């Protein structure tokens, strides 16, 4: 059985995939994110960014002070709860009585 160590559990990104990305010449957290999908799952990098930086520092790719975090990009524009509550109800929301 192959032993896999996950860096990003949301997107199943392994240490081997990170190493492969580095071998291809990707040399920033942003590039590694774009290539592997790391940090794009439900946690939006809150769980895996520290693990990635720790791995890169251990491999002497970067110093902890020089690492730049990836750019956060929400999947949609923010909306207030008031706007959601005021939205017109559609046919799927109607209840037969």
LOGU-709516 format. One record per atom (N, C-alpha, C): residue number from 1; residue in one letter; atom name; x, y, z. Coordinates in Angstrom, 3 decimals. Example, Ala and Ser with C-alpha at 12.3 -4.5 7.8 and 13.67 -1.06 7.14 Angstrom:
2
+-----+---+----+----------+----------+----------+
:   k : r :  a :     east :    north :       up :
+-----+---+----+----------+----------+----------+
:   1 : A :  N :   13.190 :   -5.690 :    7.800 :
:   1 : A : CA :   12.300 :   -4.500 :    7.800 :
:   1 : A :  C :   13.200 :   -3.300 :    7.800 :
:   2 : S :  N :   12.850 :   -2.250 :    7.080 :
:   2 : S : CA :   13.670 :   -1.060 :    7.140 :
:   2 : S :  C :   12.900 :    0.030 :    7.870 :
+-----+---+----+----------+----------+----------+
end
This chain:
97
+-----+---+----+----------+----------+----------+
:   k : r :  a :     east :    north :       up :
+-----+---+----+----------+----------+----------+
:   1 : X :  N :    0.842 :   -1.171 :    0.000 :
:   1 : X : CA :    0.000 :    0.000 :    0.000 :
:   1 : X :  C :    0.895 :    1.244 :    0.000 :
:   2 : X :  N :    0.547 :    2.212 :   -0.819 :
:   2 : X : CA :    1.293 :    3.457 :   -0.890 :
:   2 : X :  C :    0.897 :    4.339 :    0.284 :
:   3 : X :  N :    1.903 :    4.891 :    0.952 :
:   3 : X : CA :    1.621 :    5.791 :    2.056 :
:   3 : X :  C :    1.521 :    7.208 :    1.510 :
:   4 : X :  N :    0.383 :    7.857 :    1.776 :
:   4 : X : CA :    0.181 :    9.227 :    1.306 :
:   4 : X :  C :    0.015 :   10.133 :    2.511 :
:   5 : X :  N :    0.670 :   11.277 :    2.444 :
:   5 : X : CA :    0.542 :   12.281 :    3.493 :
:   5 : X :  C :   -0.178 :   13.472 :    2.888 :
:   6 : X :  N :   -1.325 :   13.807 :    3.457 :
:   6 : X : CA :   -2.137 :   14.887 :    2.919 :
:   6 : X :  C :   -1.746 :   16.220 :    3.546 :
:   7 : X :  N :   -1.616 :   17.215 :    2.705 :
:   7 : X : CA :   -1.412 :   18.590 :    3.150 :
:   7 : X :  C :   -2.763 :   19.293 :    3.192 :
:   8 : X :  N :   -3.582 :   19.061 :    2.186 :
:   8 : X : CA :   -4.920 :   19.669 :    2.104 :
:   8 : X :  C :   -5.946 :   18.536 :    2.091 :
:   9 : X :  N :   -6.633 :   18.382 :    3.212 :
:   9 : X : CA :   -7.611 :   17.297 :    3.311 :
:   9 : X :  C :   -8.869 :   17.579 :    2.506 :
:  10 : X :  N :   -9.223 :   18.847 :    2.361 :
:  10 : X : CA :  -10.437 :   19.189 :    1.601 :
:  10 : X :  C :  -10.309 :   18.777 :    0.135 :
:  11 : X :  N :   -9.139 :   19.023 :   -0.448 :
:  11 : X : CA :   -8.922 :   18.762 :   -1.874 :
:  11 : X :  C :   -7.996 :   17.572 :   -2.129 :
:  12 : X :  N :   -7.665 :   16.816 :   -1.078 :
:  12 : X : CA :   -6.827 :   15.617 :   -1.191 :
:  12 : X :  C :   -5.475 :   15.881 :   -1.855 :
:  13 : X :  N :   -4.833 :   16.979 :   -1.481 :
:  13 : X : CA :   -3.517 :   17.315 :   -2.030 :
:  13 : X :  C :   -2.457 :   16.707 :   -1.116 :
:  14 : X :  N :   -1.563 :   15.915 :   -1.706 :
:  14 : X : CA :   -0.546 :   15.207 :   -0.933 :
:  14 : X :  C :    0.813 :   15.909 :   -1.007 :
:  15 : X :  N :    1.707 :   15.485 :   -0.123 :
:  15 : X : CA :    3.082 :   15.982 :   -0.139 :
:  15 : X :  C :    3.722 :   15.664 :   -1.493 :
:  16 : X :  N :    3.448 :   14.483 :   -2.027 :
:  16 : X : CA :    4.015 :   14.093 :   -3.333 :
:  16 : X :  C :    3.563 :   15.059 :   -4.434 :
:  17 : X :  N :    2.323 :   15.507 :   -4.385 :
:  17 : X : CA :    1.825 :   16.453 :   -5.388 :
:  17 : X :  C :    2.489 :   17.822 :   -5.233 :
:  18 : X :  N :    2.732 :   18.217 :   -3.989 :
:  18 : X : CA :    3.446 :   19.475 :   -3.743 :
:  18 : X :  C :    4.871 :   19.365 :   -4.289 :
:  19 : X :  N :    5.534 :   18.246 :   -3.989 :
:  19 : X : CA :    6.899 :   18.025 :   -4.492 :
:  19 : X :  C :    6.936 :   18.037 :   -6.017 :
:  20 : X :  N :    5.919 :   17.439 :   -6.638 :
:  20 : X : CA :    5.842 :   17.420 :   -8.106 :
:  20 : X :  C :    5.688 :   18.841 :   -8.653 :
:  21 : X :  N :    4.847 :   19.645 :   -8.012 :
:  21 : X : CA :    4.648 :   21.032 :   -8.444 :
:  21 : X :  C :    5.951 :   21.813 :   -8.340 :
:  22 : X :  N :    6.691 :   21.603 :   -7.266 :
:  22 : X : CA :    7.979 :   22.284 :   -7.088 :
:  22 : X :  C :    8.972 :   21.825 :   -8.151 :
:  23 : X :  N :    8.966 :   20.530 :   -8.457 :
:  23 : X : CA :    9.862 :   19.998 :   -9.484 :
:  23 : X :  C :    9.560 :   20.599 :  -10.861 :
:  24 : X :  N :    8.317 :   21.001 :  -11.077 :
:  24 : X : CA :    7.935 :   21.629 :  -12.341 :
:  24 : X :  C :    8.339 :   23.105 :  -12.404 :
:  25 : X :  N :    8.852 :   23.618 :  -11.279 :
:  25 : X : CA :    9.318 :   24.997 :  -11.260 :
:  25 : X :  C :    8.383 :   25.982 :  -10.593 :
:  26 : X :  N :    7.308 :   25.494 :  -10.015 :
:  26 : X : CA :    6.387 :   26.385 :   -9.315 :
:  26 : X :  C :    7.025 :   26.759 :   -7.991 :
:  27 : X :  N :    7.187 :   28.053 :   -7.756 :
:  27 : X : CA :    7.973 :   28.438 :   -6.591 :
:  27 : X :  C :    7.306 :   29.459 :   -5.681 :
:  28 : X :  N :    5.985 :   29.503 :   -5.691 :
:  28 : X : CA :    5.283 :   30.369 :   -4.747 :
:  28 : X :  C :    4.049 :   29.630 :   -4.241 :
:  29 : X :  N :    3.561 :   30.058 :   -3.092 :
:  29 : X : CA :    2.359 :   29.451 :   -2.539 :
:  29 : X :  C :    1.196 :   29.629 :   -3.511 :
:  30 : X :  N :    1.104 :   30.790 :   -4.133 :
:  30 : X : CA :    0.025 :   31.054 :   -5.101 :
:  30 : X :  C :    0.094 :   30.082 :   -6.281 :
:  31 : X :  N :    1.274 :   29.858 :   -6.830 :
:  31 : X : CA :    1.412 :   28.941 :   -7.969 :
:  31 : X :  C :    1.093 :   27.507 :   -7.560 :
:  32 : X :  N :    1.546 :   27.105 :   -6.396 :
:  32 : X : CA :    1.261 :   25.751 :   -5.919 :
:  32 : X :  C :   -0.240 :   25.576 :   -5.715 :
:  33 : X :  N :   -0.898 :   26.593 :   -5.181 :
:  33 : X : CA :   -2.354 :   26.546 :   -5.001 :
:  33 : X :  C :   -3.054 :   26.375 :   -6.345 :
:  34 : X :  N :   -2.670 :   27.182 :   -7.313 :
:  34 : X : CA :   -3.332 :   27.125 :   -8.629 :
:  34 : X :  C :   -3.106 :   25.781 :   -9.330 :
:  35 : X :  N :   -1.928 :   25.196 :   -9.143 :
:  35 : X : CA :   -1.621 :   23.931 :   -9.809 :
:  35 : X :  C :   -2.300 :   22.740 :   -9.127 :
:  36 : X :  N :   -2.312 :   22.737 :   -7.788 :
:  36 : X : CA :   -2.800 :   21.562 :   -7.064 :
:  36 : X :  C :   -4.241 :   21.671 :   -6.584 :
:  37 : X :  N :   -4.749 :   22.893 :   -6.442 :
:  37 : X : CA :   -6.085 :   23.073 :   -5.872 :
:  37 : X :  C :   -6.061 :   23.224 :   -4.358 :
:  38 : X :  N :   -4.885 :   23.181 :   -3.767 :
:  38 : X : CA :   -4.740 :   23.345 :   -2.327 :
:  38 : X :  C :   -5.378 :   24.662 :   -1.890 :
:  39 : X :  N :   -6.165 :   24.607 :   -0.830 :
:  39 : X : CA :   -6.765 :   25.822 :   -0.297 :
:  39 : X :  C :   -8.031 :   26.277 :   -0.987 :
:  40 : X :  N :   -8.555 :   25.473 :   -1.911 :
:  40 : X : CA :   -9.758 :   25.881 :   -2.632 :
:  40 : X :  C :  -11.004 :   25.135 :   -2.172 :
:  41 : X :  N :  -10.861 :   24.317 :   -1.140 :
:  41 : X : CA :  -11.994 :   23.550 :   -0.621 :
:  41 : X :  C :  -12.799 :   24.342 :    0.388 :
:  42 : X :  N :  -13.641 :   23.658 :    1.129 :
:  42 : X : CA :  -14.515 :   24.331 :    2.092 :
:  42 : X :  C :  -13.786 :   25.178 :    3.135 :
:  43 : X :  N :  -12.570 :   24.792 :    3.527 :
:  43 : X : CA :  -11.864 :   25.574 :    4.555 :
:  43 : X :  C :  -11.181 :   26.807 :    3.976 :
:  44 : X :  N :  -11.106 :   26.908 :    2.640 :
:  44 : X : CA :  -10.472 :   28.045 :    1.961 :
:  44 : X :  C :   -9.046 :   28.304 :    2.457 :
:  45 : X :  N :   -8.314 :   27.224 :    2.768 :
:  45 : X : CA :   -6.910 :   27.344 :    3.152 :
:  45 : X :  C :   -6.664 :   27.519 :    4.630 :
:  46 : X :  N :   -7.717 :   27.609 :    5.425 :
:  46 : X : CA :   -7.526 :   27.819 :    6.860 :
:  46 : X :  C :   -6.839 :   26.624 :    7.519 :
:  47 : X :  N :   -7.043 :   25.431 :    6.998 :
:  47 : X : CA :   -6.446 :   24.226 :    7.572 :
:  47 : X :  C :   -5.115 :   23.859 :    6.930 :
:  48 : X :  N :   -4.918 :   24.165 :    5.664 :
:  48 : X : CA :   -3.761 :   23.628 :    4.946 :
:  48 : X :  C :   -2.638 :   24.617 :    4.674 :
:  49 : X :  N :   -2.902 :   25.898 :    4.733 :
:  49 : X : CA :   -1.856 :   26.867 :    4.405 :
:  49 : X :  C :   -0.667 :   26.755 :    5.353 :
:  50 : X :  N :   -0.944 :   26.606 :    6.638 :
:  50 : X : CA :    0.144 :   26.473 :    7.616 :
:  50 : X :  C :    0.949 :   25.205 :    7.342 :
:  51 : X :  N :    0.265 :   24.116 :    7.023 :
:  51 : X : CA :    0.960 :   22.864 :    6.728 :
:  51 : X :  C :    1.844 :   23.007 :    5.487 :
:  52 : X :  N :    1.360 :   23.700 :    4.471 :
:  52 : X : CA :    2.154 :   23.923 :    3.260 :
:  52 : X :  C :    3.384 :   24.765 :    3.567 :
:  53 : X :  N :    3.189 :   25.851 :    4.290 :
:  53 : X : CA :    4.323 :   26.730 :    4.616 :
:  53 : X :  C :    5.346 :   25.980 :    5.460 :
:  54 : X :  N :    4.872 :   25.218 :    6.436 :
:  54 : X : CA :    5.785 :   24.429 :    7.270 :
:  54 : X :  C :    6.601 :   23.460 :    6.405 :
:  55 : X :  N :    5.942 :   22.790 :    5.458 :
:  55 : X : CA :    6.641 :   21.866 :    4.565 :
:  55 : X :  C :    7.691 :   22.593 :    3.726 :
:  56 : X :  N :    7.336 :   23.732 :    3.170 :
:  56 : X : CA :    8.258 :   24.491 :    2.327 :
:  56 : X :  C :    9.445 :   25.020 :    3.128 :
:  57 : X :  N :    9.209 :   25.428 :    4.357 :
:  57 : X : CA :   10.303 :   25.903 :    5.219 :
:  57 : X :  C :   11.212 :   24.727 :    5.597 :
:  58 : X :  N :   10.615 :   23.576 :    5.928 :
:  58 : X : CA :   11.410 :   22.396 :    6.264 :
:  58 : X :  C :   12.287 :   21.956 :    5.089 :
:  59 : X :  N :   11.768 :   22.104 :    3.887 :
:  59 : X : CA :   12.528 :   21.741 :    2.685 :
:  59 : X :  C :   13.497 :   22.844 :    2.273 :
:  60 : X :  N :   13.545 :   23.903 :    3.050 :
:  60 : X : CA :   14.417 :   25.057 :    2.806 :
:  60 : X :  C :   14.142 :   25.719 :    1.458 :
:  61 : X :  N :   12.886 :   25.715 :    1.059 :
:  61 : X : CA :   12.456 :   26.405 :   -0.163 :
:  61 : X :  C :   12.268 :   27.893 :    0.105 :
:  62 : X :  N :   11.829 :   28.210 :    1.316 :
:  62 : X : CA :   11.540 :   29.574 :    1.725 :
:  62 : X :  C :   11.931 :   29.730 :    3.185 :
:  63 : X :  N :   12.034 :   30.978 :    3.614 :
:  63 : X : CA :   12.062 :   31.248 :    5.046 :
:  63 : X :  C :   10.641 :   31.608 :    5.444 :
:  64 : X :  N :   10.291 :   31.373 :    6.688 :
:  64 : X : CA :    8.925 :   31.647 :    7.135 :
:  64 : X :  C :    8.553 :   33.107 :    6.917 :
:  65 : X :  N :    9.505 :   34.000 :    7.069 :
:  65 : X : CA :    9.220 :   35.434 :    6.916 :
:  65 : X :  C :    8.997 :   35.835 :    5.464 :
:  66 : X :  N :    9.500 :   35.064 :    4.521 :
:  66 : X : CA :    9.404 :   35.459 :    3.116 :
:  66 : X :  C :    8.186 :   34.897 :    2.388 :
:  67 : X :  N :    7.469 :   33.981 :    3.006 :
:  67 : X : CA :    6.330 :   33.339 :    2.345 :
:  67 : X :  C :    5.158 :   34.308 :    2.268 :
:  68 : X :  N :    4.600 :   34.434 :    1.081 :
:  68 : X : CA :    3.412 :   35.261 :    0.856 :
:  68 : X :  C :    2.196 :   34.347 :    0.791 :
:  69 : X :  N :    1.113 :   34.667 :    1.522 :
:  69 : X : CA :   -0.089 :   33.828 :    1.441 :
:  69 : X :  C :   -0.738 :   33.953 :    0.067 :
:  70 : X :  N :   -1.533 :   32.953 :   -0.289 :
:  70 : X : CA :   -2.216 :   33.032 :   -1.577 :
:  70 : X :  C :   -3.364 :   34.020 :   -1.501 :
:  71 : X :  N :   -3.805 :   34.448 :   -2.658 :
:  71 : X : CA :   -4.885 :   35.422 :   -2.753 :
:  71 : X :  C :   -6.217 :   34.721 :   -2.521 :
:  72 : X :  N :   -6.962 :   35.190 :   -1.546 :
:  72 : X : CA :   -8.283 :   34.622 :   -1.276 :
:  72 : X :  C :   -9.274 :   35.190 :   -2.287 :
:  73 : X :  N :  -10.035 :   34.318 :   -2.876 :
:  73 : X : CA :  -11.043 :   34.733 :   -3.849 :
:  73 : X :  C :  -12.357 :   34.060 :   -3.505 :
:  74 : X :  N :  -13.272 :   34.802 :   -2.882 :
:  74 : X : CA :  -14.564 :   34.192 :   -2.557 :
:  74 : X :  C :  -15.267 :   33.740 :   -3.836 :
:  75 : X :  N :  -16.048 :   32.665 :   -3.761 :
:  75 : X : CA :  -16.704 :   32.152 :   -4.959 :
:  75 : X :  C :  -17.812 :   33.046 :   -5.499 :
:  76 : X :  N :  -18.310 :   33.985 :   -4.706 :
:  76 : X : CA :  -19.387 :   34.867 :   -5.155 :
:  76 : X :  C :  -19.287 :   36.190 :   -4.408 :
:  77 : X :  N :  -20.097 :   37.135 :   -4.823 :
:  77 : X : CA :  -20.112 :   38.421 :   -4.135 :
:  77 : X :  C :  -20.844 :   38.283 :   -2.811 :
:  78 : X :  N :  -20.419 :   39.044 :   -1.806 :
:  78 : X : CA :  -21.111 :   38.984 :   -0.514 :
:  78 : X :  C :  -22.549 :   39.471 :   -0.640 :
:  79 : X :  N :  -23.403 :   38.904 :    0.179 :
:  79 : X : CA :  -24.801 :   39.306 :    0.219 :
:  79 : X :  C :  -25.235 :   39.318 :    1.681 :
:  80 : X :  N :  -26.029 :   40.281 :    2.047 :
:  80 : X : CA :  -26.476 :   40.385 :    3.438 :
:  80 : X :  C :  -27.644 :   39.435 :    3.680 :
:  81 : X :  N :  -27.871 :   39.104 :    4.951 :
:  81 : X : CA :  -29.023 :   38.271 :    5.291 :
:  81 : X :  C :  -30.327 :   38.995 :    4.961 :
:  82 : X :  N :  -30.337 :   40.329 :    5.116 :
:  82 : X : CA :  -31.522 :   41.108 :    4.769 :
:  82 : X :  C :  -31.876 :   40.973 :    3.299 :
:  83 : X :  N :  -30.853 :   41.001 :    2.431 :
:  83 : X : CA :  -31.095 :   40.821 :    0.995 :
:  83 : X :  C :  -31.657 :   39.436 :    0.706 :
:  84 : X :  N :  -31.115 :   38.423 :    1.376 :
:  84 : X : CA :  -31.621 :   37.061 :    1.175 :
:  84 : X :  C :  -33.065 :   36.938 :    1.636 :
:  85 : X :  N :  -33.377 :   37.545 :    2.787 :
:  85 : X : CA :  -34.728 :   37.466 :    3.324 :
:  85 : X :  C :  -35.735 :   38.192 :    2.433 :
:  86 : X :  N :  -35.274 :   39.237 :    1.746 :
:  86 : X : CA :  -36.168 :   40.037 :    0.913 :
:  86 : X :  C :  -36.370 :   39.458 :   -0.483 :
:  87 : X :  N :  -35.638 :   38.429 :   -0.828 :
:  87 : X : CA :  -35.749 :   37.844 :   -2.169 :
:  87 : X :  C :  -37.140 :   37.248 :   -2.365 :
:  88 : X :  N :  -37.656 :   37.376 :   -3.573 :
:  88 : X : CA :  -38.980 :   36.825 :   -3.893 :
:  88 : X :  C :  -38.910 :   35.308 :   -3.838 :
:  89 : X :  N :  -39.954 :   34.739 :   -3.317 :
:  89 : X : CA :  -40.006 :   33.279 :   -3.262 :
:  89 : X :  C :  -40.440 :   32.745 :   -4.623 :
:  90 : X :  N :  -39.839 :   31.650 :   -5.026 :
:  90 : X : CA :  -40.173 :   31.040 :   -6.307 :
:  90 : X :  C :  -41.150 :   29.892 :   -6.122 :
:  91 : X :  N :  -41.558 :   29.257 :   -7.224 :
:  91 : X : CA :  -42.531 :   28.149 :   -7.159 :
:  91 : X :  C :  -42.072 :   26.986 :   -6.274 :
:  92 : X :  N :  -40.777 :   26.759 :   -6.181 :
:  92 : X : CA :  -40.289 :   25.661 :   -5.369 :
:  92 : X :  C :  -40.508 :   25.908 :   -3.885 :
:  93 : X :  N :  -40.676 :   27.178 :   -3.497 :
:  93 : X : CA :  -40.871 :   27.528 :   -2.088 :
:  93 : X :  C :  -42.321 :   27.524 :   -1.663 :
:  94 : X :  N :  -43.248 :   27.396 :   -2.629 :
:  94 : X : CA :  -44.668 :   27.444 :   -2.287 :
:  94 : X :  C :  -45.098 :   26.135 :   -1.643 :
:  95 : X :  N :  -45.959 :   26.252 :   -0.663 :
:  95 : X : CA :  -46.438 :   25.081 :    0.072 :
:  95 : X :  C :  -47.899 :   24.864 :   -0.289 :
:  96 : X :  N :  -48.223 :   23.639 :   -0.685 :
:  96 : X : CA :  -49.628 :   23.303 :   -0.964 :
:  96 : X :  C :  -50.356 :   23.099 :    0.358 :
:  97 : X :  N :  -51.492 :   23.764 :    0.511 :
:  97 : X : CA :  -52.271 :   23.613 :    1.746 :
:  97 : X :  C :  -53.654 :   23.183 :    1.421 :
+-----+---+----+----------+----------+----------+
end
